[in-house]
Amino acid sequence: MSEATPRQLAPRHVLADQVFRAVARSAGGTTVGIMIAVGLFLSLRAKDALSASGLRFLTEQQWSPENQQFGVAAVLSGTVTIAVIALVVAFPLSFGTALLLSEVVAGRLRRLLVSLVDLMAAVPSIIFGLWGVYFLQSAIIPVSRWLSSTLHFIPIFAVTDPDGTPMTDASAFTSSAFIAGIVVGLMVVPTTTSVMREAFSQAPMGEREGAYALGSTRWGMIRTVVLPFGRGGVIGGTMLGLGRALGETIAVYMIISPIFSFNWQVLKTGTNSVSALIALRYGEASQFGLSALMAAGLVLFLLTLVINFGASSIVARSRSGAQSEG
């Protein structure tokens, strides 16, 4: 009796599959190539400024390239502050809306609401900026005053002059990081909602029905099945929204009153961001000043790249819900 030999399995090379693989690889390679090209472009254009400033570029607050005093410490802190406020605003709205669309409403109403949320992403940034400047700013000042008077013992909510005296004038609360953060938060709601909704809607029907069969209420089913299953989508959508908030330009540029110093009082007038700085100084910058702006853009590019890659990794590895609570 002859010795058994392993069976060889050879895949069929179908033309359609080969075309699909070629197109997919080309698209992926093109995307990666564009990102690398952008990074190289910013690095080369920022070389002069980074060579002149060195590591001081990350710690200097002032922005005066003509005097060799420039850095992103202040504008980067303002960028992060606005993005964090935006995330605080956007997360509960996105989380609640995603649960509403995936677990509560159904039929035509659900399709209508999904379309409306998705259409929010198509609203231009300048429209949000105009709304923030001419409507939200005046409407939010009483809220800022109340927060300052109630929570002034928390340093970030205090609004004081350089001598430490509390300020109550309306002008002290305009063009703040708080107002800019609210506007940007509403802008990122469609992005985070879409990711969360997709994650929640993919929770296995068998586990949903099993929870109901065991006597669970709707909230009990959501808590034990949908939320554990969609944990990765919640985290990934939140981080994608954060990356979007860090790079917002026009709306922030229209709202803030730019300063080049640390301002930890988020309700007080004056803040800045990297993207707004580039928009503000690009037209009047000298050759060296343009190199400094490119260096600031490189820092923002790397920061958003890290955040977006982290979000994509979480979404891809989580199965958006490999397990639910027993």
N, C-alpha and C positions, 0 to 999 in steps of 0.2 A: 504494500500500500504506500503510495507516494506521500511525501510530507506536504501538509497543507501550506499554501502560500497566501499571504495577505492579498485581498482583493484591491485592485487599483481603481480608484474613482477619479475620473477626469471630467471637470466641468465643461459644459458646452459653451463655446464662445459665440453667443448670439450677438448680432450686430447692434441691436438696440441697447443691450447691456454695455457693450464697449463704448458706444456713443455717450450713454449716460455717465459712465465712469470718467470719460474724458472731459465732459462738460463740467461735472462736479469738481474734478481736480483742478480744472482751469479756473473755475470760479473761486475756489478756496485759495489757490495760489495767487490769484490776482488780488484778493482781499488782503492777504498777508503781505504781498508785495507793496501794496499801496500804503499800509501802515508803516512798513519799514522805510519806504521812501519818504513819508512825512517825518518820521523820526530823524532820518539822516539829513533831510533838508533843514529842520530846526536846529540840529546839532551843528551843522556847518555854518549856518547863519549866526548862531549864538556863540561861535568859537571866540571871537574877539572880546566880547563882553565877559564871558566866563574866564578867559585868560587874564583879563585885567582885574577882575574882582575875586576870583577864586571861591573858596568856601564862604567868604564874607557875603556872597550873593544870597545865601540862605538865611543870614542873620541880620542884615542891614534893613532898616525900616524906610529910610528916605529913598526917593526916586529922583535923582539928579545925575543922569549919565554924563552931562557936560562937566560936572565937578568931580567925577569919579566916585560919587557916593550914590549907590543904587543897590537895591536888593528887594527880595520878595517876601520878607518876613511879615510885614504889615499887611500887604495885599493877600498873601496866602492865608493868614489868620482870618481875614475878613471873608475870603472865599469859603473857608471851612465853616465859619460861623453861619453864613447865609445858608449853606448847604445843610447843616445840621438842623437849623430852624425849619427849613423846607421839609426835611425828613420827618420832623415832629408833627408838622401839619399834614403831610401827605399820607403817612402810614395809617393812622386810624381811618381816614376817609377811604383810602384804597382798600384796606382790609375789610371794612364794613360793606363797601360797594361790591367787592368781589364775592363775599358771602351772599349778599342779596341776589346778585345775578346768577350765581351757580346753585343756590340752595332754596331760595324763597320764591321768586317770581318765575313764571314759565310762559311758554307760548309766545304770542305776538308781543306781549308787553316786555318779555325778556329780550327778544330780538331788537325791539325799539330802543330799550335802555342800553343794550350793548353797542348799538350803532351810535347813540348819543355820546357815550363815554369815549368810543374810538374817535369820533369827530372832534372831540376836545383836543386831541393830539394834532389836528390839522389847523388849529387856530394859530396865526402867526404870533411870534413873541412880542412884536411891537403892540399888538392889540392888548395883550396882558399888561404890557408896560403902561400904555395909556390908561387902562382901567385902574391900575395901581396908583398912578399919579393923580388922576382927576376924580376918582371916586373913593378907592379904598383908603388912601392916606388920610383924608379928612375924617372918614368914618372910624378909623382905627385909633386916632389920637386919644379919645376918651378911654378906650381900653388900655392903651399904653400908660396913661396917667394913673388909672386904677391899679394896674399891675405894679407901677413904680411906688405908689403910696402904700400899697398893701404888702408888697414883698421887697421893700427897699433894704431890708436886713440881709438879703441875698445879693452879693456884689453885682451879679450880672443884670439884675433888675433895677438897681439904683441908677438915678439920673442926677448927676452932680456936676458942678463947675470945677475948675482946677483946684479951688480951695476946699472942696468937699461939701459945699453948700447945696442942698437939694434944689433942683430946678423944676418949675411947674409951668413955664410958658409953653404954649403950643409949638413954638418954633424949635424947642429943644427935643421934640419927639418926631419931627418930620425927617424923611430921607434916611431912615435908620435901617440897620440890618434886620430888625424885626419885620418891618413892612416888606422889604425886599424878599425875606425868607417866606413870608406868607404867599406872595405872588408866585415865586418860583415853586413853592410847594403845590399850589394848584395846577401849575404847568406840568408837573411830573406825575400827577394822579393818574392820567390815562395809561402811562407806561407801567407803573407798578400794579395798577388794577388789572391790566391785561394779563400780566404774568401770573398773578395770584389766582385770577379767575380760571385760567387754563389748568393750573395745578389742582385747584379744588374740584373742577368738573371731571377730572380723570380718576377720582377716587373710585375703586371697584364697586360696581353695583351689587355684587354678591355680599360684600362686607356691609354695605348700607342696609340691604334687606335683612341680613343676619342681625344687625343691631336692632332694627325694628321688631324682628321676630322675638327677640329676647326682652321686649317690653320697653325699649328705649324711646325717649321723646325725640323730637327733631333736634333740639339743642344737644341732647345726649349723643345722638348719632354724629352730629357735627364735631362735638368735642372729642369723641373716641375714635372716629374713623376719618373724617374729612381733614381736620386740622393736623393730625400726625402725618397723614399722607401728603398733605400740601406744605409741610414745613420747609422743604427745600425751595419750593416756589415762592414762599413768603420771604425767605431770606434773600433769594436771588433777585426777586422783583424789587425789594427794598434797596439792595446794593446797586442795581441798575438805575433806580431813581436817584440815588445819591450821585452816581457818576453823571447823570443828566443835569442835576442841580449844580454840580461843580463847574460845568462848562457854560452855563447860561450867560448870555452877554447883553442883548439889547434891553430886556426888561430891567435887569439890574442896573445897567448904565443909565436908564431913564429915571430911576427911582432914587438911587443913592446920592449922597453928597460926598465926593471922594476926599479922603484924607490919607496921609502916609504916616500913620502912627497906630499903635495898638489901642483899640477901643473895646474893652471887655464889657461895656454897658450896652447891651444889645438894643435897648429901647431909645438910646440917645442918638441924636443926629450925627451922622458921619460914620462911614465905613468904606470899604473898597473891595475889589475882587480882581483877580488876574485878568479875566476876560474883559472886564470894564476898563481896566488900565490900558490894555492893548487898543481897545476901541477909542479911548480918550486921547492917547498920545501918538497913535500911528501916523496920522496925517501931518503932524508937525515935527516928527522925529528926524534927527540927523542920521548919518550913516551909522555912527556908533550907537546912537539911541535906538535905532532900529534893531541893531544886534542885541541890545539889552532886552528889548521887547520880545525878540525871538527866544532869548534865554528864559524869560518868564513863561512864554508859551510852551517851551520844552518841559518846564517843571509841571505845568498843568497837564500837558499831554501824558507824561509818565504817571502822574497821580491818577488820572481818569483811566488810563490803560490798566493799571494794577487793580483798581476797583472793579472794572468791567470784566477783566479776566477772572478775578475772584468770584464774581457773581455767576459767570458762565460755568465755572468749575463746580460751584455748589449745585446749580440747577442740573448739570449733566450727570453728576455723581450720586445725586440723592434719590433717583428714580421718582423724584418728587413724590415720595411717599412709599417707601418700601415696606413700611410696617404701620400698624395701627395699634392702639392700646387694647390690651385684652381685658 
